């Protein structure tokens, strides 16, 4: 099943556009990085660690998942 079929079957009225978190009646939001962190390397290390922890805690090996990300480039430069 591709993502369009999956979305129509499971979330028929959800549009994948910002603010995604507020476009559905149920949602869980996680802050992966400290928005006040000034050091980009420390910020991205924390984001990676928290993201991996969430992924491994919430899903079993072999689960099929779709990950949707919104990158807020207005507040932080992309990590290189």
Backbone as a chain_set.jsonl record, in Angstrom:
{"seq": "XXXXXXXXXXXXXXXXXXXXXXXXXXXXXXXXXXXXXXXXXXXXXXXXXXXXXXXXXXXXXXXXXXXXXXXXXXXXXXXX", "coords": {"N": [[0.851, -1.178, 0.0], [0.635, 2.177, -0.898], [1.534, 5.498, 0.3], [-0.533, 7.339, -0.253], [-2.833, 5.701, -0.539], [-2.863, 4.534, 2.01], [-3.268, 6.82, 3.635], [-5.827, 7.68, 2.731], [-7.376, 5.505, 3.508], [-7.001, 5.33, 6.337], [-6.951, 7.942, 7.385], [-9.023, 9.757, 6.233], [-9.806, 12.489, 5.952], [-7.622, 14.035, 6.498], [-5.164, 16.389, 5.785], [-1.886, 16.519, 4.64], [-0.193, 18.898, 5.631], [1.341, 21.825, 7.016], [-0.246, 23.344, 9.836], [0.406, 20.265, 10.774], [0.039, 18.861, 13.185], [-2.197, 20.093, 14.309], [-4.216, 19.536, 12.531], [-5.715, 17.262, 12.833], [-7.96, 15.453, 14.983], [-6.718, 14.079, 17.04], [-3.535, 13.953, 18.488], [-0.024, 13.693, 19.129], [2.638, 15.475, 20.292], [6.097, 15.931, 20.153], [8.85, 17.575, 21.485], [11.844, 17.619, 20.078], [14.297, 18.857, 20.135], [16.081, 21.314, 22.052], [14.804, 24.425, 21.865], [16.159, 26.652, 22.708], [18.803, 26.072, 22.601], [21.977, 27.009, 21.584], [24.133, 25.906, 20.294], [24.575, 24.23, 17.387], [25.486, 21.595, 16.925], [25.199, 20.253, 19.397], [22.449, 20.572, 19.644], [21.461, 19.048, 17.409], [22.512, 16.508, 18.028], [21.013, 15.909, 20.318], [18.423, 15.918, 19.219], [18.619, 13.709, 17.457], [19.134, 11.597, 19.299], [16.803, 11.665, 20.941], [14.825, 11.249, 19.001], [15.479, 8.653, 18.024], [15.1, 7.185, 20.394], [12.328, 7.516, 20.831], [11.324, 6.266, 18.488], [12.241, 3.585, 18.769], [10.997, 2.903, 21.156], [8.268, 3.108, 20.67], [7.673, 1.454, 18.497], [7.722, -1.867, 17.142], [10.267, -4.069, 15.867], [10.025, -4.573, 12.439], [7.554, -3.371, 12.168], [5.447, -1.472, 10.025], [5.794, 1.822, 9.165], [4.966, 5.284, 8.623], [6.688, 8.249, 8.408], [6.248, 11.596, 9.018], [7.579, 14.712, 8.571], [8.029, 18.069, 9.627], [9.906, 20.771, 8.85], [10.915, 23.532, 10.415], [12.124, 26.142, 9.103], [12.253, 28.791, 9.575], [13.161, 29.474, 12.037], [15.553, 28.179, 12.631], [18.641, 27.392, 11.165], [19.167, 24.919, 8.58], [20.741, 21.826, 9.529], [24.043, 20.975, 8.746]], "CA": [[0.0, 0.0, 0.0], [1.428, 3.405, -0.906], [1.124, 6.462, 1.329], [-1.832, 7.933, -0.591], [-3.858, 4.714, -0.188], [-2.857, 4.42, 3.474], [-3.885, 8.022, 4.189], [-7.255, 7.672, 2.42], [-8.015, 4.445, 4.294], [-6.905, 5.548, 7.78], [-7.139, 9.354, 7.742], [-9.627, 10.246, 4.995], [-9.969, 13.944, 5.831], [-6.401, 14.702, 6.949], [-4.285, 16.941, 4.759], [-0.502, 16.581, 5.126], [0.35, 20.244, 5.466], [1.445, 22.494, 8.314], [0.297, 22.679, 11.009], [-0.089, 18.894, 10.774], [-0.379, 18.487, 14.543], [-3.518, 20.65, 14.612], [-5.151, 19.199, 11.464], [-6.43, 16.034, 13.176], [-8.503, 15.614, 16.332], [-5.843, 13.413, 18.003], [-2.134, 14.129, 18.124], [1.0, 13.724, 20.17], [3.745, 16.303, 19.808], [7.319, 15.791, 20.929], [9.912, 18.544, 21.209], [13.051, 16.797, 19.992], [15.476, 19.661, 20.434], [15.874, 22.469, 22.917], [14.794, 25.587, 20.984], [17.07, 27.673, 23.226], [20.189, 25.626, 22.432], [22.666, 27.825, 20.583], [25.129, 25.089, 19.605], [23.869, 23.353, 16.443], [25.912, 20.201, 17.071], [24.527, 19.754, 20.599], [21.029, 20.529, 19.302], [21.181, 17.924, 16.519], [22.776, 15.272, 18.772], [19.857, 15.689, 21.184], [17.304, 15.569, 18.344], [18.84, 12.34, 16.991], [18.968, 10.677, 20.433], [15.39, 11.626, 21.335], [14.076, 10.629, 17.905], [15.73, 7.202, 18.047], [14.464, 6.636, 21.592], [10.892, 7.441, 20.56], [11.086, 5.269, 17.453], [12.454, 2.237, 19.314], [10.057, 2.67, 22.246], [6.891, 3.051, 20.18], [7.464, 0.515, 17.394], [8.448, -3.127, 17.154], [10.999, -4.377, 14.653], [9.144, -5.107, 11.416], [6.368, -2.528, 11.997], [5.465, -0.555, 8.89], [5.444, 3.16, 9.643], [5.206, 6.451, 7.785], [7.151, 9.363, 9.224], [6.01, 12.88, 8.38], [8.367, 15.724, 9.277], [7.913, 19.473, 9.263], [11.131, 21.468, 9.196], [10.668, 24.955, 10.598], [13.363, 26.815, 8.713], [12.207, 30.196, 9.932], [13.795, 29.696, 13.333], [16.862, 27.541, 12.771], [19.231, 27.013, 9.891], [19.317, 23.449, 8.432], [22.002, 21.253, 9.992], [24.877, 20.474, 7.634]], "C": [[0.896, 1.24, 0.0], [0.842, 4.412, 0.092], [-0.234, 7.089, 1.029], [-2.98, 6.986, -0.231], [-4.0, 4.586, 1.323], [-3.581, 5.612, 4.102], [-5.39, 8.035, 3.937], [-8.004, 6.641, 3.269], [-8.091, 4.806, 5.778], [-7.196, 6.971, 8.244], [-7.784, 10.094, 6.569], [-9.752, 11.761, 4.862], [-8.727, 14.72, 6.263], [-5.566, 15.154, 5.765], [-2.881, 17.063, 5.34], [0.11, 17.934, 4.791], [0.42, 20.892, 6.839], [0.171, 23.293, 8.615], [-0.317, 21.286, 11.169], [-0.643, 18.494, 12.136], [-1.804, 18.94, 14.845], [-4.574, 20.284, 13.568], [-5.95, 17.928, 11.74], [-6.885, 16.153, 14.62], [-7.664, 14.941, 17.413], [-4.4, 13.634, 17.557], [-1.233, 14.11, 19.344], [2.181, 14.481, 19.588], [4.936, 16.132, 20.736], [8.294, 16.891, 20.511], [11.211, 17.762, 21.224], [14.315, 17.568, 20.336], [15.108, 20.806, 21.352], [15.92, 23.72, 22.042], [15.719, 26.709, 21.453], [18.543, 27.287, 23.087], [20.845, 26.413, 21.299], [23.679, 27.031, 19.772], [24.413, 24.083, 18.711], [24.238, 21.883, 16.606], [25.234, 19.552, 18.282], [23.033, 19.592, 20.32], [20.709, 19.29, 18.475], [21.484, 16.583, 17.183], [21.586, 14.914, 19.65], [18.637, 15.269, 20.357], [17.426, 14.115, 17.891], [18.596, 11.328, 18.12], [17.498, 10.553, 20.83], [14.538, 10.961, 20.255], [14.242, 9.124, 17.874], [15.051, 6.54, 19.244], [12.961, 6.49, 21.382], [10.573, 6.335, 19.559], [11.19, 3.856, 18.017], [11.482, 1.895, 20.442], [8.643, 2.419, 21.722], [6.628, 1.965, 19.143], [8.319, -0.738, 17.569], [9.208, -3.291, 15.844], [10.034, -5.035, 13.668], [7.848, -4.32, 11.249], [6.538, -1.673, 10.747], [4.982, 0.795, 9.382], [5.696, 4.189, 8.544], [5.616, 7.571, 8.722], [6.959, 10.638, 8.421], [6.734, 13.929, 9.215], [8.063, 17.112, 8.736], [9.178, 20.16, 9.751], [10.86, 22.956, 9.236], [11.959, 25.71, 10.319], [13.347, 28.3, 9.029], [13.02, 30.48, 11.196], [15.185, 29.094, 13.48], [17.357, 27.156, 11.393], [19.31, 25.482, 9.798], [20.695, 22.989, 8.902], [22.769, 20.693, 8.816], [25.901, 19.518, 8.151]], "O": [[1.816, 1.338, 0.812], [-0.229, 4.185, 0.654], [-1.009, 7.347, 1.949], [-3.99, 7.422, 0.322], [-5.11, 4.536, 1.852], [-4.41, 5.437, 4.996], [-6.158, 8.368, 4.84], [-9.134, 6.882, 3.696], [-9.13, 4.612, 6.41], [-7.638, 7.178, 9.374], [-7.154, 10.967, 5.973], [-9.8, 12.266, 3.74], [-8.779, 15.945, 6.38], [-5.298, 14.375, 4.85], [-2.7, 17.644, 6.41], [0.83, 18.087, 3.805], [-0.357, 20.547, 7.729], [-0.421, 23.862, 7.698], [-1.443, 21.156, 11.65], [-1.691, 17.853, 12.216], [-2.538, 18.253, 15.555], [-5.728, 20.688, 13.709], [-6.797, 17.56, 10.926], [-6.268, 16.875, 15.404], [-7.875, 15.204, 18.597], [-4.089, 13.512, 16.372], [-1.643, 14.469, 20.448], [2.663, 14.152, 18.504], [4.796, 16.182, 21.958], [8.528, 17.105, 19.321], [11.636, 17.289, 22.278], [15.299, 16.979, 20.784], [13.949, 21.216, 21.415], [16.985, 24.052, 21.521], [16.03, 27.618, 20.683], [19.428, 28.077, 23.416], [20.319, 26.469, 20.187], [24.046, 27.442, 18.671], [23.726, 23.188, 19.204], [23.383, 21.013, 16.441], [24.75, 18.423, 18.192], [22.426, 18.595, 20.713], [19.778, 18.554, 18.805], [20.779, 15.606, 16.927], [21.191, 13.75, 19.72], [17.902, 14.365, 20.753], [16.447, 13.369, 17.933], [17.925, 10.318, 17.911], [17.006, 9.443, 21.032], [13.627, 10.194, 20.568], [13.265, 8.393, 17.716], [14.489, 5.452, 19.116], [12.384, 5.455, 21.718], [9.645, 5.555, 19.772], [10.319, 3.023, 17.767], [11.177, 0.723, 20.66], [7.909, 1.602, 22.278], [5.476, 1.589, 18.929], [9.448, -0.694, 18.058], [8.828, -2.711, 14.826], [9.306, -5.957, 14.036], [7.107, -4.56, 10.295], [7.638, -1.209, 10.447], [3.894, 0.907, 9.949], [6.527, 3.987, 7.659], [4.951, 7.811, 9.73], [7.438, 10.756, 7.293], [6.526, 14.021, 10.425], [7.867, 17.297, 7.535], [9.481, 20.13, 10.944], [10.603, 23.573, 8.202], [12.787, 25.889, 11.213], [14.33, 28.997, 8.776], [13.505, 31.594, 11.395], [15.922, 29.479, 14.388], [16.599, 26.659, 10.559], [19.497, 24.813, 10.814], [21.692, 23.682, 8.697], [22.194, 20.003, 7.973], [26.698, 18.988, 7.376]]}, "num_chains": 1, "name": "protein.A"}
